[in-house]
């Protein structure tokens, strides 16, 4: 969503995931709050960080060359990681939330509860987000700004508010993602969000930038490719296979699997 509107690759998005994970650790281990309250507060903390970053770091550079915003995004990512190093130390911490529920058995196949939960929550959020973008007034403003920034301003759309709202939605989803990621990989470290953030953008490119179902489809393809590679080829080649798939898709369909080629008048 962020790239579709402001053409910014937000490298700090993965670090918002890390902020959410550490927030869950603090709220659970130090304050002993129940899981539903932790989820709400994690989402709010991620939204707060995202909005502050957008207002402080990205908004002043909105009319600057894209390379300036890109470098700033990298700087914000490094800042968040180093702040986490100073506050929490580089020693990984165990993720305190877990569900002791038996895996789902289908024939001879066992699927862990966390996997089922992740797929179900992701599908639900995808549908809700698609409805928000397609039907709500805020979603229509987001699509208008994405189509033509200047024309949207002339039509009376508050572009700054729309962009901030987009960042807030994205960071709320990152907060939910931090909970699901912590359940699947129960270790928290300052560099937690680096690889997931990069792979999330690759999934979006694979499925089609700006297409919400495409991003989820890209993520599923990447996950299946990684799992099958680790199971039948080599765990060391999983990332190489994923990037290879991305290269092949972009060679034959540069707009992504669900993307459409757009013509630009000059």
C-alpha positions in Angstrom: 0.0 0.0 0.0 2.8 2.4 1.0 4.7 1.9 -2.2 1.5 2.2 -4.3 0.8 5.6 -2.9 4.1 7.4 -2.2 6.4 5.1 -4.3 8.5 4.5 -1.2 10.1 1.2 -0.3 9.7 1.3 3.5 12.7 -0.7 4.7 11.7 0.1 8.3 8.5 -1.8 8.0 10.2 -5.1 9.1 11.6 -3.3 12.1 8.0 -2.3 13.1 7.5 -6.1 13.3 10.5 -6.2 15.7 9.0 -3.3 17.8 5.8 -5.3 18.1 7.6 -8.4 19.2 9.5 -6.6 21.9 6.4 -4.9 23.0 4.7 -8.3 23.5 7.7 -9.5 25.5 7.5 -6.5 27.8 3.8 -6.6 28.3 3.7 -10.3 28.9 6.8 -11.0 31.0 7.0 -7.7 33.0 3.4 -6.6 33.3 1.7 -10.0 33.0 -1.1 -8.7 30.8 -3.6 -11.2 29.2 -3.2 -12.1 25.6 -6.1 -10.1 24.1 -4.9 -6.9 25.9 -1.3 -7.6 24.6 -2.5 -7.9 21.0 -4.4 -4.6 21.2 -1.5 -2.7 22.8 1.0 -4.3 20.4 -1.1 -3.0 17.4 -1.3 0.5 19.0 2.4 0.6 19.7 3.2 -0.3 16.1 0.7 2.2 14.7 2.3 4.9 16.9 5.8 4.1 15.7 4.7 4.0 12.1 2.8 7.4 12.2 5.7 9.1 14.0 8.2 7.7 11.5 6.1 8.9 8.6 5.6 12.4 10.1 9.2 12.9 11.2 11.3 11.1 8.6 9.2 10.7 5.4 6.8 13.6 5.2 9.6 16.3 5.0 11.1 14.5 2.0 7.8 14.0 0.1 8.8 16.4 -2.7 12.5 15.3 -2.7 14.0 12.8 -5.2 13.0 9.2 -4.5 16.6 8.3 -3.7 16.5 10.6 -0.7 13.4 8.9 0.8 15.0 5.5 0.0 18.2 6.4 1.9 16.1 7.8 4.8 14.1 4.5 5.0 17.4 2.5 5.3 18.6 5.0 8.0 15.3 4.6 10.0 15.7 0.9 9.8 19.2 1.0 11.1 18.2 3.5 13.8 15.5 1.2 15.1 17.7 -1.8 15.1 20.5 -0.1 17.0 18.1 1.4 19.5 16.9 -2.1 20.2 20.5 -3.3 20.6 21.1 -0.5 23.2 17.9 -1.1 25.1 17.6 -4.9 25.0 21.2 -6.1 24.1 21.9 -8.4 21.2 21.1 -11.5 23.2 17.9 -13.1 21.8 14.9 -13.3 24.1 12.3 -16.1 24.2 8.9 -15.1 22.9 6.6 -15.5 25.9 3.3 -16.3 24.1 2.5 -19.8 23.0 -0.6 -22.1 22.4 -0.4 -25.7 23.6 -3.0 -27.0 21.1 -2.7 -30.2 19.3 -1.9 -30.0 15.5 -4.7 -30.6 13.0 -4.5 -34.0 11.4 -5.8 -34.5 7.8 -5.2 -38.1 6.7 -1.5 -38.7 7.4 -0.7 -35.0 7.3 -0.3 -32.9 10.5 -0.6 -29.1 10.4 0.4 -27.1 13.4 -2.1 -24.8 15.1 0.1 -21.8 14.5 0.1 -22.5 10.8 -3.6 -22.8 10.6 -4.1 -19.7 12.7 -1.7 -17.7 10.5 -3.4 -18.7 7.3 -6.9 -18.0 8.7 -5.9 -14.6 10.2 -4.1 -13.6 7.0 -7.0 -14.5 4.8 -9.5 -12.6 7.0 -7.3 -9.5 7.1 -6.8 -9.7 3.3 -10.6 -9.7 2.8 -11.1 -6.9 5.3 -8.4 -4.8 3.8 -9.7 -5.4 0.3 -13.2 -4.2 1.4 -11.6 -1.2 3.1 -9.7 -0.1 0.0 -12.6 -0.8 -2.4 -15.6 0.4 -0.5 -14.7 2.9 2.3 -14.2 6.6 1.8 -10.7 6.4 3.1 -9.9 3.5 0.7 -11.2 5.5 -2.2 -8.9 8.4 -1.2 -6.0 6.0 -1.0 -6.7 4.8 -4.5 -7.1 8.3 -5.8 -3.8 9.4 -4.3 -2.2 6.3 -5.8 -3.5 7.1 -9.3 -2.7 10.8 -9.4 -1.2 12.6 -6.4 -1.8 16.1 -7.8 -5.2 15.5 -9.1 -6.3 14.1 -5.8 -5.2 17.3 -4.1 -7.2 19.3 -6.6 -10.3 17.2 -5.9 -10.1 18.1 -2.2 -8.5 15.0 -0.8 -6.3 15.6 2.2 -3.2 13.8 0.8 -1.2 14.0 4.1 -4.0 12.5 6.1 -4.4 9.7 3.5 -0.7 8.8 3.5 -0.6 8.8 7.3 -3.7 6.6 7.4 -2.0 4.2 5.0 1.1 4.0 7.2 -1.1 3.4 10.2 -3.0 0.5 8.5 0.3 -1.0 7.4 1.8 -0.8 10.8 -1.3 -2.2 12.5 -0.9 -5.2 10.2 2.8 -5.4 11.1 1.7 -5.6 14.8 -0.6 -8.5 14.1 2.2 -10.0 12.0 4.6 -9.7 14.9 2.3 -11.8 17.1 1.9 -14.5 14.4 5.7 -14.5 13.6 6.5 -14.8 17.3 4.2 -17.8 17.7 5.9 -19.5 14.7 9.5 -18.5 15.6 9.6 -17.9 19.4 12.8 -15.8 19.6 13.1 -12.0 19.6 16.2 -10.1 18.6 17.0 -6.6 17.3 17.4 -7.8 13.8 14.2 -9.8 13.8 12.4 -7.8 11.2 15.2 -7.5 8.5 14.6 -10.7 6.6 10.8 -10.8 7.0 10.6 -7.2 5.8 12.7 -7.9 2.7 10.7 -11.1 1.9 7.4 -9.2 2.4 8.4 -6.8 -0.3 9.6 -9.6 -2.6 6.2 -11.3 -2.1 4.4 -8.1 -3.0 6.5 -7.8 -6.2 5.9 -11.4 -7.0 2.2 -11.1 -6.7 1.9 -7.6 -8.1 2.7 -4.3 -6.4 -0.4 -2.6 -5.1 -2.6 -5.8 -5.3 -3.5 -7.1 -1.9 -4.5 -10.6 -2.9 -1.3 -10.7 -5.0 0.9 -10.0 -2.0 -0.7 -12.9 -0.1 -0.4 -15.2 -3.2 3.3 -14.2 -3.5 3.8 -15.0 0.2 2.2 -18.4 -0.1 4.3 -19.2 -3.2 7.5 -18.2 -1.4 6.6 -20.1 1.7 5.8 -23.3 -0.3 9.0 -22.9 -2.3 11.1 -22.5 0.8 9.5 -25.5 2.6 9.8 -27.8 -0.4 13.4 -26.8 -1.0 14.3 -27.4 2.6 12.5 -30.8 2.6 13.7 -32.2 -0.7 16.9 -30.3 -1.8 18.8 -28.3 0.8 18.0 -25.9 3.6 20.9 -23.7 2.4 19.3 -23.2 -1.0 15.8 -22.1 0.1 16.5 -18.4 -0.3 18.2 -18.9 -3.6 15.2 -20.8 -5.0 12.8 -18.1 -3.8 14.9 -15.3 -5.5 15.2 -17.5 -8.6 11.4 -17.8 -8.8 11.1 -14.0 -8.5 13.6 -13.5 -11.3 11.8 -15.9 -13.6 8.4 -14.3 -12.9 9.7 -10.8 -13.5 11.4 -11.9 -16.7 8.1 -13.2 -18.2 5.6 -11.0 -16.3 7.3 -7.9 -14.9 4.0 -6.6 -13.4 3.8 -9.7 -11.1 1.5 -12.7 -11.2 -1.8 -10.7 -10.7 -0.5 -7.4 -12.0 -1.6 -5.7 -15.1 0.6 -3.8 -17.5 -0.2 -0.1 -17.4 0.2 2.3 -20.3 1.5 5.7 -19.6 0.8 8.6 -21.9 3.7 10.9 -22.7 
